[in-house]
Amino acid sequence: MNFLLRSLIRTFAHMARYILSLFVLLSMLTLVSCHSKQAENKKMQLTVSIIPQKYLVEFIAGNKWDVQVMVPTGTNHETYEPAPRDMEKIASSKLYLALGFLDFELAWLGRLKESNPAMKVINTSDGIVMIGGHVHEDDLGGKSRGIDPHTWLSTACMKIQSDNICKALSAVDTANASFYKVNSEKFAILADSLDSVIRERLSGIKGKSILIFHPALAYFARDYGLTQISIEQDGKEPSPAYMAELVKTAKEKGIKAIFISKEFDTRNAEAIAREIDGKVVVFDPMDENWPSTMIQLARLISDN
């Protein structure tokens, strides 16, 4: 009996050691497999300035790149300055795909490049006929007119940017150049389709004046024969005299809507809206769903 018991104990001990060894082996194989998959799935990293660019870059890059966005969601790009946590985003980036003329890009891109010398900076607006922006005054009292950066609110401009992005990705990742080219061509078809829908929506209102707080629609207005009237004066709050002039202009032109980007204070727009018995229309130019943003803009302008 004791002999049988000892035999059973030895058998169970051998089985336990076998199961334990098998478990360790399977665990090691799983770990190796996970590391292998992580290595396979590791993507190259690039950085863009604003959220709408992410849509365009991911459309072209597919799953080949990890796209970081510099300006966080809900942040006004006009007043943004990179925080230390934002600077970390470019630490491993091979590319920085800039719009080219955002205020923070002009002030910070040189320093971002210094912090990551291996990172190539691309101006994706290269080739676009740019529109003058608000006037800047330097420390010595000199004045110069800046460049309007809102190129992403134009299907025509986004097609040019798509081509520039395709070329930039292909130069770094030559093995996938044809993949990027096909996606860029698909985006051009999408942009043309959106343009057709917008033109149909805005047919019959060519020359219409849009009263807007921050002048974000210059490229959109150029594309569709509209006139943008800005409440801001060279990036500053309007003076009482200019406010009175805007009210007069709005009444003369029959304007009943004041457009304003989501990230701006609506108080001055609301004051003018009361004077003209109109309303404030809020839109979000920074939404990641770019096609939806463009269609919504056309609808808001045609309906107001």
Disulfide bonds with the S-S distance in Angstrom:
none
